[in-house]
Amino acid sequence: MIPMAVLVERYWREISAGLDRHAIPVRHFVLHADQDTLRGRIAGDTVLGPDSPFRLRYLEPYAEAARTWLHDEAEVVDTTHITPAEAALRIAEAVKG
């Protein structure tokens, strides 16, 4: 498992093609939440604090990627109403099954 955020389609194509050339199997999961939920999670973060310019800067690029290509390329796990543990379990079950 390699967690990473790829919001540029060209980069995703390059990464996935490179892995494919080396016969490395890929299961691409996107952990999704709507914009209001994401903003709320950022605002309530007690570790990085509510004013995380890094994360706030990527909200719209994520929304654009999700609308245009990202969700078509991945198995989307909607985390809007589930806990991190539930999201992890869903992915583990998908990989096992």
N, CA, C and O of each residue as an XYZ file, in Angstrom:
388
protein
N       0.852     -1.167      0.000
C       0.000      0.000      0.000
C       0.899      1.231      0.000
O       1.827      1.353      0.800
N       0.595      2.125     -0.914
C       1.344      3.377     -1.015
C       0.346      4.523     -0.991
O      -0.309      4.779     -2.001
N       0.213      5.215      0.125
C      -0.702      6.354      0.152
C      -0.073      7.563     -0.533
O       1.056      7.952     -0.232
N      -0.819      8.138     -1.448
C      -0.351      9.366     -2.086
C      -1.539     10.061     -2.726
O      -2.521      9.424     -3.110
N      -1.436     11.349     -2.831
C      -2.468     12.141     -3.486
C      -1.970     12.526     -4.869
O      -0.937     13.182     -5.008
N      -2.704     12.118     -5.879
C      -2.367     12.473     -7.256
C      -3.585     13.159     -7.837
O      -4.618     12.527     -8.062
N      -3.462     14.448     -8.077
C      -4.598     15.227     -8.570
C      -4.422     15.682    -10.013
O      -5.295     16.347    -10.572
N      -3.298     15.323    -10.609
C      -3.027     15.678    -12.004
C      -3.085     14.393    -12.827
O      -2.305     13.465    -12.616
N      -4.016     14.362    -13.759
C      -4.244     13.135    -14.531
C      -2.983     12.671    -15.253
O      -2.701     11.473    -15.288
N      -2.236     13.579    -15.818
C      -1.014     13.216    -16.542
C      -0.047     12.469    -15.618
O       0.590     11.502    -16.035
N       0.059     12.917    -14.376
C       0.937     12.238    -13.419
C       0.412     10.844    -13.104
O       1.186      9.891    -13.018
N      -0.896     10.723    -12.933
C      -1.469      9.411    -12.652
C      -1.196      8.453    -13.806
O      -0.839      7.296    -13.582
N      -1.362      8.923    -15.028
C      -1.112      8.078    -16.205
C       0.351      7.626    -16.229
O       0.639      6.467    -16.529
N       1.262      8.530    -15.918
C       2.686      8.192    -15.911
C       2.998      7.160    -14.820
O       3.713      6.188    -15.062
N       2.464      7.380    -13.639
C       2.693      6.453    -12.523
C       2.111      5.082    -12.834
O       2.801      4.071    -12.700
N       0.860      5.038    -13.243
C       0.204      3.753    -13.481
C       0.834      3.014    -14.654
O       0.947      1.788    -14.619
N       1.250      3.740    -15.699
C       1.909      3.090    -16.833
C       3.254      2.503    -16.410
O       3.612      1.402    -16.829
N       3.991      3.229    -15.588
C       5.274      2.725    -15.111
C       5.114      1.469    -14.272
O       5.880      0.518    -14.424
N       4.140      1.460    -13.402
C       3.891      0.264    -12.593
C       3.457     -0.899    -13.477
O       3.878     -2.036    -13.265
N       2.625     -0.616    -14.455
C       2.154     -1.649    -15.380
C       3.322     -2.240    -16.178
O       3.382     -3.453    -16.375
N       4.242     -1.396    -16.633
C       5.409     -1.881    -17.391
C       6.239     -2.873    -16.587
O       6.908     -3.738    -17.154
N       6.193     -2.745    -15.283
C       6.945     -3.653    -14.415
C       6.052     -4.750    -13.831
O       6.444     -5.452    -12.899
N       4.858     -4.885    -14.388
C       3.897     -5.914    -13.974
C       3.555     -5.821    -12.486
O       3.351     -6.836    -11.820
N       3.497     -4.603    -11.982
C       3.123     -4.385    -10.584
C       1.629     -4.116    -10.550
O       1.160     -3.115    -11.091
N       0.883     -5.007     -9.915
C      -0.576     -4.807     -9.872
C      -0.951     -3.606     -9.003
O      -0.310     -3.336     -7.987
N      -1.989     -2.897     -9.415
C      -2.421     -1.692     -8.712
C      -3.911     -1.777     -8.429
O      -4.709     -2.080     -9.315
N      -4.269     -1.508     -7.200
C      -5.660     -1.257     -6.816
C      -5.678      0.178     -6.362
O      -5.084      0.519     -5.339
N      -6.349      1.016     -7.107
C      -6.339      2.460     -6.858
C      -7.610      2.843     -6.108
O      -8.709      2.742     -6.655
N      -7.467      3.276     -4.874
C      -8.592      3.698     -4.046
C      -8.514      5.203     -3.819
O      -7.433      5.759     -3.624
N      -9.661      5.845     -3.846
C      -9.756      7.255     -3.491
C     -10.642      7.365     -2.263
O     -11.779      6.892     -2.263
N     -10.119      7.987     -1.220
C     -10.913      8.263     -0.026
C     -11.603      9.598     -0.258
O     -10.958     10.646     -0.267
N     -12.900      9.556     -0.443
C     -13.661     10.742     -0.815
C     -14.493     11.255      0.358
O     -14.982     10.485      1.185
N     -14.634     12.562      0.402
C     -15.627     13.220      1.267
C     -16.013     14.511      0.552
O     -15.216     15.087     -0.190
N     -17.234     14.951      0.784
C     -17.677     16.186      0.133
C     -16.914     17.377      0.715
O     -16.298     17.282      1.776
N     -16.968     18.491      0.001
C     -16.194     19.679      0.380
C     -16.529     20.180      1.791
O     -15.627     20.554      2.540
N     -17.806     20.192      2.157
C     -18.173     20.660      3.501
C     -17.564     19.768      4.578
O     -17.068     20.257      5.593
N     -17.606     18.463      4.350
C     -17.018     17.526      5.309
C     -15.515     17.724      5.403
O     -14.957     17.743      6.500
N     -14.857     17.872      4.261
C     -13.408     18.092      4.277
C     -13.045     19.367      5.025
O     -12.118     19.375      5.835
N     -13.778     20.446      4.752
C     -13.510     21.706      5.452
C     -13.720     21.547      6.960
O     -12.944     22.074      7.757
N     -14.761     20.829      7.341
C     -15.022     20.586      8.763
C     -13.926     19.770      9.422
O     -13.537     20.042     10.558
N     -13.429     18.770      8.710
C     -12.342     17.956      9.261
C     -11.064     18.770      9.418
O     -10.349     18.631     10.410
N     -10.784     19.610      8.445
C      -9.598     20.459      8.540
C      -9.755     21.434      9.708
O      -8.823     21.631     10.487
N     -10.925     22.034      9.824
C     -11.176     22.999     10.895
C     -11.085     22.359     12.274
O     -10.680     23.013     13.235
N     -11.456     21.095     12.377
C     -11.445     20.419     13.670
C     -10.176     19.653     13.974
O     -10.102     18.977     15.000
N      -9.182     19.737     13.119
C      -7.942     18.996     13.312
C      -7.154     19.595     14.473
O      -6.756     20.759     14.423
N      -6.931     18.806     15.506
C      -6.211     19.295     16.684
C      -4.700     19.138     16.554
O      -3.954     19.650     17.390
N      -4.236     18.437     15.516
C      -2.796     18.248     15.327
C      -2.228     19.352     14.443
O      -1.304     20.059     14.845
N      -2.779     19.502     13.237
C      -2.273     20.531     12.322
C      -2.991     21.861     12.484
O      -2.548     22.880     11.956
N      -4.078     21.850     13.198
C      -4.828     23.080     13.423
C      -5.794     23.390     12.294
O      -5.736     22.788     11.222
N      -6.680     24.336     12.552
C      -7.751     24.630     11.598
C      -7.310     25.435     10.385
O      -8.038     25.505      9.395
N      -6.152     26.034     10.445
C      -5.699     26.880      9.339
C      -4.562     26.211      8.592
O      -3.435     26.706      8.580
N      -4.866     25.086      7.973
C      -3.840     24.356      7.238
C      -3.848     24.815      5.791
O      -4.618     24.291      4.985
N      -3.008     25.783      5.445
C      -3.027     26.287      4.069
C      -2.742     25.197      3.053
O      -3.287     25.217      1.950
N      -1.890     24.242      3.416
C      -1.564     23.158      2.495
C      -2.821     22.380      2.105
O      -3.090     22.178      0.921
N      -3.579     21.951      3.099
C      -4.766     21.144      2.809
C      -5.871     21.984      2.187
O      -6.549     21.523      1.269
N      -6.063     23.193      2.662
C      -7.104     24.056      2.097
C      -6.831     24.365      0.632
O      -7.761     24.478     -0.167
N      -5.572     24.501      0.285
C      -5.182     24.816     -1.094
C      -5.573     23.700     -2.065
O      -5.769     23.960     -3.252
N      -5.687     22.471     -1.580
C      -5.973     21.339     -2.462
C      -7.441     20.929     -2.517
O      -7.784     19.961     -3.196
N      -8.300     21.640     -1.823
C      -9.723     21.283     -1.854
C     -10.319     21.415     -3.257
O     -10.961     20.484     -3.742
N     -10.118     22.543     -3.903
C     -10.691     22.726     -5.239
C     -10.009     21.853     -6.288
O     -10.706     21.272     -7.120
N      -8.672     21.729     -6.291
C      -8.067     20.796     -7.244
C      -8.580     19.367     -7.079
O      -8.767     18.656     -8.066
N      -8.810     18.939     -5.820
C      -9.375     17.606     -5.618
C     -10.776     17.535     -6.211
O     -11.094     16.580     -6.920
N     -11.615     18.524     -5.936
C     -12.984     18.518     -6.461
C     -12.979     18.468     -7.985
O     -13.781     17.751     -8.584
N     -12.092     19.217     -8.608
C     -11.987     19.225    -10.071
C     -11.540     17.861    -10.595
O     -12.120     17.347    -11.551
N     -10.528     17.280     -9.986
C     -10.056     15.954    -10.407
C     -11.146     14.914    -10.222
O     -11.341     14.056    -11.082
N     -11.862     14.984     -9.100
C     -12.939     14.025     -8.841
C     -14.019     14.121     -9.908
O     -14.536     13.104    -10.369
N     -14.357     15.338    -10.298
C     -15.402     15.546    -11.317
C     -14.972     15.092    -12.705
O     -15.791     14.599    -13.480
N     -13.707     15.253    -13.017
C     -13.291     15.091    -14.407
C     -12.618     13.764    -14.743
O     -12.747     13.297    -15.875
N     -11.901     13.133    -13.800
C     -11.221     11.885    -14.172
C     -10.943     10.958    -12.993
O     -11.011      9.739    -13.149
N     -10.637     11.495    -11.835
C     -10.125     10.693    -10.724
C     -11.079      9.591    -10.287
O     -10.657      8.450    -10.097
N     -12.339      9.907    -10.128
C     -13.290      8.890     -9.664
C     -13.532      7.809    -10.711
O     -13.921      6.692    -10.367
N     -13.310      8.124    -11.972
C     -13.439      7.111    -13.024
C     -12.273      6.138    -13.029
O     -12.393      5.025    -13.540
N     -11.153      6.549    -12.467
C      -9.922      5.748    -12.482
C      -9.731      4.915    -11.222
O      -8.782      4.135    -11.137
N     -10.615      5.066    -10.245
C     -10.349      4.466     -8.936
C     -11.581      3.789     -8.363
O     -12.694      3.922     -8.871
N     -11.339      3.067     -7.296
C     -12.411      2.553     -6.464
C     -12.615      3.609     -5.380
O     -11.735      3.827     -4.547
N     -13.752      4.251     -5.393
C     -14.018      5.370     -4.495
C     -14.637      4.857     -3.199
O     -15.621      4.116     -3.220
N     -14.055      5.255     -2.083
C     -14.599      4.951     -0.763
C     -15.085      6.276     -0.192
O     -14.284      7.140      0.163
N     -16.390      6.429     -0.108
C     -16.957      7.666      0.426
C     -16.824      7.638      1.943
O     -17.457      6.827      2.618
N     -16.000      8.526      2.465
C     -15.725      8.556      3.907
C     -16.558      9.605      4.640
O     -16.338      9.863      5.824
N     -17.508     10.203      3.936
C     -18.275     11.300      4.517
C     -18.920     10.912      5.841
O     -18.931     11.706      6.782
N     -19.451      9.712      5.918
C     -20.203      9.319      7.119
C     -19.623      8.080      7.802
O     -20.328      7.379      8.527
N     -18.340      7.815      7.567
C     -17.722      6.661      8.228
C     -16.428      7.095      8.904
O     -15.864      8.144      8.593
N     -15.976      6.270      9.826
C     -14.741      6.555     10.557
C     -13.533      6.107      9.738
O     -13.679      5.339      8.787
N     -12.350      6.579     10.098
C     -11.141      6.082      9.419
C     -11.013      4.560      9.516
O     -10.610      3.911      8.551
N     -11.350      3.992     10.663
C     -11.268      2.536     10.820
C     -12.232      1.826      9.868
O     -11.893      0.789      9.298
N     -13.426      2.380      9.697
C     -14.392      1.776      8.773
C     -13.904      1.878      7.327
O     -14.088      0.947      6.544
N     -13.292      2.988      6.977
C     -12.737      3.145      5.626
C     -11.633      2.124      5.392
O     -11.583      1.493      4.336
N     -10.750      1.959      6.365
C      -9.665      0.988      6.242
C     -10.220     -0.426      6.098
O      -9.709     -1.219      5.308
N     -11.252     -0.735      6.852
C     -11.857     -2.065      6.769
C     -12.470     -2.303      5.395
O     -12.353     -3.402      4.852
N     -13.109     -1.312      4.835
C     -13.698     -1.445      3.496
C     -12.620     -1.727      2.455
O     -12.806     -2.559      1.566
N     -11.516     -1.042      2.571
C     -10.427     -1.270      1.615
C      -9.828     -2.655      1.821
O      -9.578     -3.366      0.848
N      -9.597     -3.045      3.052
C      -9.041     -4.368      3.346
C      -9.958     -5.463      2.813
O      -9.482     -6.446      2.244
N     -11.250     -5.307      2.988
C     -12.199     -6.298      2.494
C     -12.205     -6.348      0.969
O     -12.308     -7.424      0.380
N     -12.096     -5.195      0.339
C     -12.068     -5.152     -1.134
C     -10.825     -5.839     -1.677
O     -10.886     -6.542     -2.686
N      -9.697     -5.633     -1.005
C      -8.448     -6.229     -1.460
C      -8.461     -7.749     -1.237
O      -7.950     -8.504     -2.065
N      -9.038     -8.186     -0.136
C      -9.126     -9.628      0.163
C     -10.046    -10.333     -0.826
O      -9.757    -11.433     -1.298
N     -11.180     -9.661     -1.133
C     -12.231    -10.308     -1.914
C     -11.909    -10.406     -3.330
O     -12.704    -10.929     -4.109
